[in-house]
């Protein structure tokens, strides 16, 4: 839960109307737009149109998150994608953690609208055996210890909950199943950043994604200095510059009027 007196501007949605290329940013589970705000501002300064929505149940209290489920989160980012697609010629979708899973689902269901994907420590599965108890545990306990603040750089704050809402977490695992099932539908260029030391998302998701998609333009970048919330960590400048170059590359042909 956010402590009283904390700045709230960074947890609010962010939108910038820029050029004809749009970038949709999706934040993670129990987090807020604060984790991606510097990335969004970098993309905006580069000239892109940017939309960084706040997912339902996030940025308020963890109890609110338990009143939502993954279709609610998905419908919010879907709305942003459709809005960007109306305003922009091309759209790239990016996401952190669960936001990466949402980005993958958008590419699966709206393939022609998504020009490329940038994923930072995305999650679509887990080897954590404790999750096996979730179907029952979610009925007995509303929450467990939080997983927020996994950042190596001192002084950074993702403005996330200090509790993990268990019914909402169970719903997230249902989304993982759907996204894993349809990974082969993804053909878009994909750039995946993965932290070596991630204390939230284990090492199982990245290889599942990379081996499951049908994309032929795929790159994985391993981050050596950052933990889970790499967008606020030591490797953030590499993510910002690398993703900007990726967006430019995958949208260049249409921008120049060349055949795709």
Backbone bond lengths (Angstrom), bond angles and torsions (degrees), N, CA, C in turn:
res aa  C-N    CA-C-N  psi(-1)  N-CA   C-N-CA  omega(-1)  CA-C   N-CA-C  phi
1 X - - - 1.475 - - 1.520 109.51 -
2 X 1.329 117.29 141.26 1.450 120.79 179.75 1.521 109.83 -70.73
3 X 1.306 115.31 134.91 1.459 119.21 -179.54 1.521 110.49 -76.46
4 X 1.310 115.40 152.37 1.466 121.00 -178.59 1.515 109.98 -64.07
5 X 1.329 116.32 136.23 1.452 120.84 177.59 1.513 114.06 94.26
6 X 1.337 118.94 -7.71 1.452 120.22 178.05 1.523 109.22 -69.88
7 X 1.334 114.70 148.70 1.452 119.16 175.31 1.514 109.61 -63.68
8 X 1.329 115.72 135.79 1.456 119.45 -177.37 1.529 112.70 -103.89
9 X 1.335 117.89 -10.38 1.459 118.68 -174.94 1.524 111.73 -61.57
10 X 1.329 117.43 -36.90 1.452 119.88 -176.30 1.517 113.15 -74.44
11 X 1.335 118.33 -15.47 1.458 119.38 177.50 1.522 111.56 -92.63
12 X 1.322 117.01 -4.17 1.458 120.68 179.79 1.523 110.55 -82.36
13 X 1.321 117.37 157.43 1.471 119.80 175.51 1.530 110.72 -58.35
14 X 1.321 114.83 153.80 1.470 120.46 179.59 1.517 108.44 -127.96
15 X 1.309 116.13 135.21 1.465 121.22 178.39 1.513 109.60 -141.08
16 X 1.326 115.82 137.25 1.460 121.33 177.41 1.517 108.80 -137.10
17 X 1.322 115.59 127.14 1.461 120.77 176.56 1.521 108.75 -93.35
18 X 1.319 115.43 106.14 1.447 120.99 -178.56 1.514 111.98 -117.77
19 X 1.325 115.57 -126.12 1.448 121.36 -175.70 1.512 113.68 -82.97
20 X 1.349 116.40 -166.94 1.470 121.64 -174.79 1.523 114.66 -77.83
21 X 1.324 117.16 -4.89 1.463 121.24 175.75 1.520 108.53 -106.39
22 X 1.332 116.13 128.79 1.447 121.03 -179.31 1.510 112.33 -110.97
23 X 1.322 115.98 150.79 1.462 122.24 175.70 1.528 108.44 -128.04
24 X 1.319 115.01 124.23 1.460 121.80 175.52 1.518 108.93 -100.41
25 X 1.336 117.39 126.68 1.460 123.09 -179.73 1.532 109.44 -111.80
26 X 1.340 116.39 131.72 1.462 122.39 -177.98 1.529 109.69 -118.06
27 X 1.317 117.37 121.41 1.462 120.93 -179.12 1.522 110.95 -82.76
28 X 1.332 116.00 177.64 1.454 121.10 -171.65 1.520 114.75 -98.70
29 X 1.320 114.64 178.26 1.456 124.06 -177.67 1.520 111.21 -67.01
30 X 1.308 117.54 131.26 1.466 128.85 -175.56 1.525 112.82 67.30
31 X 1.334 117.36 -0.30 1.456 121.19 -178.44 1.515 112.16 -91.47
32 X 1.323 115.21 -155.51 1.455 121.42 -177.91 1.524 108.89 -158.95
33 X 1.325 117.84 171.96 1.456 120.03 176.43 1.529 114.18 -57.56
34 X 1.340 117.28 -18.10 1.467 119.76 -179.55 1.522 112.25 -56.85
35 X 1.339 117.23 -33.16 1.461 120.23 -177.94 1.514 112.26 -67.25
36 X 1.334 117.11 -22.27 1.461 121.16 -176.57 1.524 112.82 -117.38
37 X 1.318 117.15 0.93 1.467 120.06 -175.18 1.538 112.77 -59.73
38 X 1.348 120.16 -45.70 1.475 118.20 178.09 1.532 112.74 -61.47
39 X 1.326 117.07 -36.59 1.462 121.75 177.05 1.530 109.69 -63.91
40 X 1.326 116.09 -45.58 1.462 120.43 179.60 1.525 111.15 -60.78
41 X 1.323 116.59 -42.42 1.465 119.81 -179.71 1.519 111.45 -68.07
42 X 1.330 117.32 -34.21 1.459 120.46 175.99 1.526 110.42 -63.93
43 X 1.318 117.18 -45.99 1.461 120.82 179.68 1.524 110.87 -63.78
44 X 1.331 117.07 -39.29 1.454 120.51 178.27 1.520 111.35 -64.16
45 X 1.336 116.41 -41.77 1.456 120.51 179.21 1.521 111.68 -65.44
46 X 1.334 116.40 -25.88 1.455 120.80 178.14 1.523 111.42 -76.71
47 X 1.320 117.51 -17.24 1.451 120.88 176.54 1.503 115.45 116.48
48 X 1.334 117.39 2.45 1.454 120.07 -178.86 1.521 111.28 -86.14
49 X 1.323 115.63 153.54 1.456 120.52 166.97 1.521 107.49 -78.62
50 X 1.321 117.21 137.64 1.467 121.13 -172.29 1.521 109.67 -133.12
51 X 1.326 115.17 138.09 1.466 120.71 172.16 1.525 107.92 -131.82
52 X 1.327 115.37 122.23 1.465 122.79 177.95 1.526 107.55 -126.04
53 X 1.338 117.62 89.21 1.468 119.86 -178.18 1.520 112.28 -77.94
54 X 1.313 115.67 161.94 1.465 121.65 170.65 1.520 108.02 -100.45
55 X 1.317 115.68 125.82 1.455 120.53 -176.34 1.521 111.31 -70.54
56 X 1.333 118.50 147.38 1.467 120.96 176.96 1.531 111.60 -55.13
57 X 1.335 115.47 139.08 1.454 120.92 179.86 1.513 114.47 83.43
58 X 1.308 118.21 -2.52 1.463 122.75 -177.81 1.533 110.83 -108.46
59 X 1.318 114.95 153.18 1.451 119.96 177.67 1.514 114.33 77.46
60 X 1.341 117.62 11.81 1.467 120.90 178.60 1.525 108.68 -127.83
61 X 1.342 116.89 -91.60 1.466 121.33 175.79 1.522 109.14 -136.21
62 X 1.319 116.19 155.36 1.457 118.61 -179.64 1.530 111.49 -65.85
63 X 1.325 116.55 -25.85 1.469 119.32 176.52 1.535 110.72 -63.33
64 X 1.336 116.24 -36.47 1.462 119.84 176.93 1.527 111.14 -62.67
65 X 1.312 116.40 -37.44 1.460 119.89 -179.44 1.525 111.36 -64.19
66 X 1.323 116.47 -34.30 1.469 120.44 177.88 1.530 112.42 -67.62
67 X 1.308 116.95 -14.12 1.463 120.49 178.05 1.524 112.04 -91.11
68 X 1.316 116.56 4.81 1.459 121.26 179.53 1.522 109.45 -122.28
69 X 1.329 115.39 172.42 1.463 121.63 178.05 1.524 108.50 -144.71
70 X 1.335 115.82 172.47 1.458 118.23 -171.38 1.528 114.07 -60.11
71 X 1.349 120.71 -33.48 1.468 117.35 176.15 1.520 113.32 -61.06
72 X 1.338 117.26 -30.21 1.467 120.29 176.44 1.518 110.46 -65.27
73 X 1.315 117.85 -44.42 1.467 121.38 -179.80 1.523 110.15 -66.67
74 X 1.320 115.23 -40.30 1.459 119.14 -178.80 1.534 111.15 -66.15
75 X 1.321 117.17 -43.86 1.458 119.34 -179.55 1.522 111.40 -60.95
76 X 1.346 117.45 -31.66 1.472 119.30 179.37 1.528 111.22 -67.90
77 X 1.319 117.81 -45.65 1.467 118.62 179.87 1.523 110.86 -72.81
78 X 1.333 117.06 -29.65 1.464 119.91 176.58 1.523 109.95 -63.45
79 X 1.320 116.20 -41.75 1.456 119.95 178.07 1.528 111.34 -60.77
80 X 1.326 115.95 -40.68 1.465 119.69 178.21 1.522 111.16 -66.23
81 X 1.321 117.17 -39.73 1.462 120.20 178.66 1.525 110.75 -61.73
82 X 1.317 117.08 -47.16 1.457 120.21 -178.62 1.523 111.24 -64.30
83 X 1.325 116.35 -36.31 1.463 120.18 177.60 1.531 110.74 -66.39
84 X 1.321 117.21 -45.66 1.459 120.25 177.71 1.520 111.22 -62.16
85 X 1.329 117.06 -39.48 1.459 120.82 -178.82 1.523 111.61 -64.27
86 X 1.328 117.04 -29.18 1.457 120.50 176.62 1.520 111.67 -73.96
87 X 1.341 116.01 -34.30 1.463 120.40 -175.47 1.514 113.45 -90.78
88 X 1.340 117.06 -21.11 1.462 121.40 -172.22 1.520 111.57 -121.50
89 X 1.317 116.33 158.19 1.458 121.33 176.86 1.522 111.71 -77.06
90 X 1.319 116.56 -34.38 1.456 122.09 -179.39 1.520 109.57 -143.89
91 X 1.353 115.62 152.15 1.462 121.02 -178.62 1.523 109.67 -134.89
92 X 1.320 116.10 134.86 1.456 123.75 170.75 1.522 107.36 -111.60
93 X 1.322 117.11 138.54 1.458 121.46 -178.61 1.525 109.50 -112.08
94 X 1.331 116.38 134.16 1.459 121.82 -179.23 1.520 109.31 -131.13
95 X 1.337 116.24 153.64 1.448 118.70 -179.81 1.510 112.87 -158.72
96 X 1.328 114.72 152.97 1.458 123.41 176.78 1.516 109.15 -109.66
97 X 1.334 117.29 129.13 1.461 122.74 174.30 1.526 110.85 58.06
98 X 1.347 118.85 -120.06 1.451 119.68 177.10 1.525 111.37 -60.87
99 X 1.315 116.52 -28.77 1.459 119.99 175.68 1.519 111.80 -60.51
100 X 1.342 116.60 -30.68 1.457 120.09 174.41 1.514 111.94 -67.25
101 X 1.329 116.41 -36.57 1.468 120.99 176.45 1.526 110.00 -65.62
102 X 1.322 117.23 -42.64 1.458 120.86 176.40 1.527 111.09 -61.81
103 X 1.337 116.34 -40.09 1.462 120.07 178.51 1.526 110.83 -61.99
104 X 1.316 116.58 -42.26 1.463 120.49 177.89 1.521 110.84 -61.50
105 X 1.326 117.41 -40.93 1.467 120.18 179.98 1.517 111.28 -65.68
106 X 1.320 117.13 -37.92 1.460 120.00 176.02 1.525 111.00 -61.32
107 X 1.323 116.87 -41.87 1.464 120.52 178.77 1.520 111.20 -66.00
108 X 1.327 116.65 -34.87 1.461 120.61 178.70 1.524 111.69 -67.67
109 X 1.320 117.44 -40.54 1.459 120.73 -174.12 1.522 113.91 -94.18
110 X 1.325 117.63 -20.96 1.466 121.41 -176.98 1.532 110.07 -131.43
111 X 1.325 116.29 47.43 1.452 121.60 -174.06 1.520 115.71 -46.58
112 X 1.339 120.47 -51.95 1.463 120.78 -177.56 1.524 114.54 -63.45
113 X 1.322 117.39 -21.36 1.469 120.28 -179.24 1.518 112.85 -86.14
114 X 1.326 118.02 -12.99 1.470 122.18 -175.13 1.519 108.95 -109.30
115 X 1.330 116.13 113.29 1.456 121.17 -176.85 1.522 112.41 -82.60
116 X 1.325 117.71 -25.97 1.459 121.32 -178.78 1.514 109.78 -169.46
117 X 1.344 115.17 166.35 1.460 122.52 -177.91 1.519 109.96 -129.77
118 X 1.327 116.07 135.02 1.470 122.49 172.12 1.525 107.08 -122.47
119 X 1.319 116.60 118.68 1.465 121.60 -175.96 1.525 109.63 -119.19
120 X 1.324 116.52 132.57 1.465 122.01 177.65 1.521 108.16 -117.63
121 X 1.317 116.61 114.45 1.469 122.86 -178.22 1.535 111.57 45.12
122 X 1.335 116.39 54.19 1.461 119.74 -178.10 1.527 111.60 -70.93
123 X 1.312 115.90 155.29 1.460 120.33 179.93 1.526 109.70 -127.65
124 X 1.330 115.91 128.58 1.466 121.99 173.78 1.529 110.99 -135.49
125 X 1.328 116.83 -0.99 1.454 122.05 178.96 1.522 108.69 -164.36
126 X 1.319 116.83 175.37 1.459 120.83 178.74 1.522 109.71 -159.32
127 X 1.316 114.86 144.25 1.459 120.35 175.66 1.523 111.99 -92.57
128 X 1.322 117.61 4.12 1.456 122.11 -178.29 1.534 109.70 -70.26
129 X 1.315 117.14 111.63 1.465 122.03 -176.47 1.529 112.67 -65.49
130 X 1.318 116.87 -19.46 1.462 119.33 -179.99 1.528 111.45 -64.58
131 X 1.317 117.18 -24.26 1.457 120.07 179.66 1.524 112.32 -66.53
132 X 1.314 116.56 -20.12 1.457 119.87 178.41 1.528 111.77 -63.09
133 X 1.328 115.76 -24.79 1.465 120.23 -179.59 1.527 112.83 -87.32
134 X 1.315 118.20 -6.11 1.460 120.84 -173.97 1.528 114.33 -58.14
135 X 1.335 120.34 -43.49 1.472 118.78 -178.16 1.530 113.02 -53.60
136 X 1.326 117.46 -36.98 1.462 120.85 177.77 1.520 111.54 -88.77
137 X 1.330 116.37 -43.82 1.458 120.61 -174.35 1.523 111.63 -61.07
138 X 1.324 118.12 -35.51 1.463 121.56 -179.06 1.526 111.85 -63.49
139 X 1.324 116.38 -21.18 1.463 120.60 178.04 1.519 112.56 -85.93
140 X 1.331 115.88 -16.72 1.460 121.00 -175.97 1.522 113.26 -104.54
141 X 1.321 116.74 -30.70 1.457 121.18 -177.12 1.521 109.53 -132.75
142 X 1.333 118.34 135.41 1.464 119.40 -179.01 1.526 114.03 -78.19
143 X 1.350 117.01 -24.01 1.459 118.16 -175.52 1.520 110.87 -156.21
144 X 1.329 114.54 167.53 1.462 122.91 175.23 1.517 108.13 -135.94
145 X 1.313 116.60 -179.78 1.463 120.69 -179.86 1.521 110.74 -56.43
146 X 1.321 115.64 146.12 1.456 120.85 -177.38 1.513 113.28 -76.51
147 X 1.336 114.80 162.13 1.465 121.93 179.90 1.522 111.39 -118.25
148 X 1.309 117.35 15.54 1.461 120.82 -173.28 1.528 111.71 -81.28
149 X 1.322 114.80 167.51 1.458 121.73 172.87 1.509 115.62 77.22
150 X 1.324 118.90 21.81 1.468 121.40 179.40 1.530 109.04 -81.96
151 X 1.329 114.99 78.44 1.465 123.36 -175.88 1.521 107.99 -135.64
152 X 1.314 116.90 128.30 1.465 120.77 -178.71 1.528 111.80 -74.57
153 X 1.307 117.70 -33.63 1.464 121.92 -176.50 1.527 110.59 -74.56
154 X 1.311 118.72 125.59 1.469 120.60 178.57 1.524 111.75 -64.32
155 X 1.331 115.03 150.09 1.456 120.21 172.89 1.513 115.46 85.02
156 X 1.334 118.36 3.22 1.461 121.11 -179.74 1.529 110.42 -97.69
157 X 1.324 116.59 145.42 1.461 121.15 -177.15 1.522 108.61 -141.26
158 X 1.322 117.62 119.46 1.459 121.41 -179.63 1.521 113.41 -85.74
159 X 1.348 117.61 0.30 1.458 122.18 179.68 1.531 111.48 55.66
160 X 1.313 115.59 52.72 1.461 121.75 -178.84 1.523 110.53 -110.84
161 X 1.326 116.40 168.04 1.453 121.68 179.45 1.529 111.45 -72.15
162 X 1.336 115.39 149.81 1.461 120.22 176.40 1.523 111.91 -92.71
163 X 1.333 117.14 4.77 1.457 122.88 173.88 1.530 109.14 -128.19
164 X 1.326 116.08 151.18 1.460 121.90 176.47 1.529 108.60 -104.29
165 X 1.318 119.05 110.89 1.469 121.20 -179.37 1.535 110.23 -71.12
166 X 1.304 117.55 119.64 1.466 120.55 -170.70 1.524 114.37 -73.79
167 X 1.330 121.21 -42.25 1.466 118.01 174.45 1.534 112.53 -58.70
168 X 1.328 116.66 -39.58 1.468 119.77 177.95 1.526 111.02 -67.84
169 X 1.318 117.16 -38.30 1.460 120.35 177.64 1.526 110.45 -63.06
170 X 1.327 116.66 -41.76 1.460 120.02 177.67 1.525 110.77 -60.35
171 X 1.320 115.99 -41.18 1.460 119.55 177.82 1.522 111.17 -62.04
172 X 1.327 115.93 -39.09 1.464 118.91 177.90 1.533 111.05 -59.64
173 X 1.321 117.66 -40.39 1.461 119.75 179.81 1.526 111.48 -66.13
174 X 1.332 117.82 -27.36 1.474 120.39 173.85 1.528 109.94 -66.27
175 X 1.337 116.93 -38.34 1.459 120.31 177.71 1.528 110.86 -65.61
176 X 1.325 116.80 -38.63 1.462 119.27 177.80 1.520 110.80 -54.84
177 X 1.319 116.62 -43.87 1.464 121.00 -178.53 1.524 111.37 -60.64
178 X 1.329 116.14 -44.20 1.464 120.75 -179.41 1.524 110.64 -63.68
179 X 1.318 116.39 -45.28 1.468 120.71 -177.18 1.532 110.65 -67.76
180 X 1.313 117.91 -42.21 1.471 120.00 177.97 1.528 110.86 -61.00
181 X 1.313 116.43 -40.89 1.465 120.80 -179.41 1.530 111.84 -58.41
182 X 1.336 116.94 -35.30 1.460 121.10 -172.65 1.529 113.97 -107.61
183 X 1.322 117.88 18.01 1.464 119.87 -177.66 1.533 112.46 -57.67
184 X 1.308 117.64 -34.10 1.470 120.49 -177.40 1.523 112.41 -65.20
185 X 1.338 118.26 -16.07 1.457 121.05 178.19 1.520 112.13 -72.77
186 X 1.319 116.77 -15.12 1.470 120.69 -174.99 1.524 109.92 -84.85
187 X 1.323 116.32 120.92 1.468 122.86 179.61 1.532 112.08 -121.17
188 X 1.320 117.28 -4.36 1.464 121.12 -175.86 1.535 111.50 -70.03
189 X 1.342 117.21 153.00 1.467 120.00 169.23 1.523 110.30 -53.60
190 X 1.326 115.98 140.57 1.463 120.70 -173.33 1.526 110.07 -135.85
191 X 1.320 115.35 129.17 1.463 123.10 175.31 1.515 107.39 -118.79
192 X 1.332 117.43 119.51 1.462 121.88 -175.51 1.524 109.92 -119.78
193 X 1.318 116.10 123.29 1.460 123.12 174.55 1.526 108.71 -100.71
194 X 1.325 115.52 133.14 1.470 120.19 -177.79 1.528 110.15 -134.93
195 X 1.327 116.30 126.34 1.459 121.11 177.53 1.525 110.37 -82.77
196 X 1.321 116.09 134.32 1.462 120.55 176.92 1.523 110.32 -64.17
197 X 1.320 116.15 -40.50 1.464 121.28 -179.46 1.524 109.37 -109.10
198 X 1.316 115.37 88.17 1.459 122.64 179.49 1.523 107.18 -117.83
199 X 1.333 116.64 117.22 1.459 121.01 -176.48 1.527 112.92 -97.26
200 X 1.326 116.59 9.80 1.461 121.63 178.63 1.521 110.80 -116.06
201 X 1.328 116.67 -52.79 1.465 122.54 179.81 1.522 108.34 -105.11
202 X 1.324 117.02 123.06 1.464 119.40 -178.25 1.524 110.98 -79.66
203 X 1.308 116.06 -177.94 1.465 121.45 -170.03 1.517 113.97 -80.10
204 X 1.325 118.77 4.29 1.466 119.71 -174.15 1.523 113.81 -81.30
205 X 1.323 118.51 -28.22 1.462 120.08 -172.03 1.525 113.41 -70.61
206 X 1.324 117.47 -46.41 1.470 119.79 -174.51 1.524 112.61 -56.33
207 X 1.344 119.76 -50.59 1.467 118.02 179.59 1.525 113.82 -64.46
208 X 1.322 117.57 -32.11 1.465 120.09 176.28 1.528 109.96 -62.38
209 X 1.321 116.76 -43.88 1.460 120.93 179.46 1.525 110.88 -66.30
210 X 1.315 116.62 -50.49 1.463 121.00 -174.18 1.523 112.32 -64.51
211 X 1.318 116.79 -34.38 1.465 119.62 179.53 1.523 112.44 -85.68
212 X 1.330 116.95 -16.59 1.453 120.12 -174.90 1.513 115.40 -93.46
213 X 1.335 118.15 -27.88 1.460 120.34 -177.81 1.524 110.46 -74.64
214 X 1.328 115.92 159.08 1.464 121.71 176.70 1.523 112.03 -96.59
215 X 1.314 117.95 3.68 1.463 122.41 -179.87 1.524 110.90 -61.32
216 X 1.325 115.99 141.56 1.465 120.79 174.79 1.526 111.63 -100.57
217 X 1.319 117.02 -17.82 1.464 122.99 177.55 1.528 106.97 -102.75
218 X 1.334 115.95 91.05 1.469 121.60 -174.60 1.519 109.48 -132.74
219 X 1.322 116.66 134.92 1.465 121.16 176.58 1.518 109.04 -138.98
220 X 1.326 115.67 139.63 1.461 122.24 174.52 1.518 108.66 -117.04
221 X 1.321 116.74 130.21 1.466 122.54 177.77 1.521 107.57 -116.60
222 X 1.322 116.51 123.20 1.459 121.58 -178.59 1.534 109.15 -93.26
223 X 1.314 115.53 126.73 1.464 122.25 -178.46 1.523 108.87 -98.03
224 X 1.314 116.78 121.36 1.460 121.55 -173.84 1.519 113.51 -91.57
225 X 1.334 118.07 -22.42 1.470 119.85 -169.58 1.523 114.19 -110.20
226 X 1.322 117.36 -3.35 1.461 120.43 -172.83 1.518 111.70 -114.68
227 X 1.331 115.47 154.31 1.456 122.21 172.65 1.542 108.72 -93.62
228 X 1.323 116.85 -151.50 1.458 120.06 -171.12 1.534 113.48 -62.30
229 X 1.321 116.83 -49.99 1.466 120.11 -177.11 1.529 108.69 -83.59
230 X 1.316 114.97 67.59 1.468 121.14 -172.78 1.519 112.57 -65.70
231 X 1.315 117.47 -20.84 1.458 121.11 -179.96 1.523 112.95 -71.14
232 X 1.341 117.05 -12.18 1.473 121.65 174.45 1.519 111.07 -116.92
233 X 1.319 117.35 14.55 1.453 121.25 -170.02 1.531 111.45 -114.17
234 X 1.329 115.96 -169.63 1.459 120.99 -174.71 1.525 113.76 -59.83
235 X 1.329 117.00 -31.10 1.461 120.18 -177.71 1.521 113.17 -90.95
236 X 1.320 118.37 6.24 1.465 120.41 -179.01 1.527 112.65 -55.57
237 X 1.340 120.58 -43.10 1.474 118.72 179.03 1.526 112.91 -59.11
238 X 1.333 117.15 -35.34 1.457 119.99 177.46 1.530 110.83 -66.96
239 X 1.326 116.43 -40.24 1.467 119.95 177.26 1.525 110.53 -63.88
240 X 1.315 116.24 -44.33 1.469 119.91 -177.84 1.530 111.34 -63.31
241 X 1.324 116.92 -49.50 1.465 119.67 -178.14 1.524 111.62 -69.82
242 X 1.331 116.57 -40.78 1.459 119.72 -179.04 1.512 112.47 -66.48
243 X 1.334 116.73 -40.88 1.465 119.37 179.52 1.519 110.99 -69.38
244 X 1.332 117.39 -35.67 1.457 120.52 177.64 1.522 110.48 -62.99
245 X 1.327 116.69 -43.89 1.464 120.50 177.33 1.525 111.09 -63.53
246 X 1.332 116.15 -38.53 1.471 121.06 178.80 1.524 110.41 -63.70
247 X 1.324 116.83 -48.05 1.461 120.55 179.62 1.517 110.64 -58.97
248 X 1.320 116.41 -44.11 1.463 120.07 179.22 1.527 110.97 -61.47
249 X 1.318 116.94 -43.01 1.460 120.50 -176.69 1.516 112.27 -66.98
250 X 1.337 117.23 -44.95 1.466 118.74 -174.10 1.521 112.27 -78.69
251 X 1.330 117.58 -10.75 1.464 119.81 178.25 1.516 112.78 -111.46
252 X 1.324 119.05 -0.95 1.460 122.80 -172.43 1.522 112.90 -63.94
253 X 1.328 118.24 -42.15 1.462 119.61 -173.25 1.520 111.74 -59.77
254 X 1.328 115.66 -46.55 1.463 117.27 -179.55 1.516 110.81 -68.31
255 X 1.337 116.92 -37.02 1.457 120.03 -179.41 1.526 111.23 -61.26
256 X 1.338 116.69 -32.49 1.456 121.21 -179.15 1.527 112.53 -90.13
257 X 1.329 115.68 1.10 1.441 118.75 179.73 1.520 113.27 76.41
258 X 1.336 118.31 18.45 1.449 121.63 -179.33 1.519 109.64 -90.53
259 X 1.317 116.91 156.95 1.474 118.47 176.11 1.501 111.30 -65.74
260 X 1.319 116.72 144.70 1.467 120.74 -178.60 1.513 110.11 -84.23
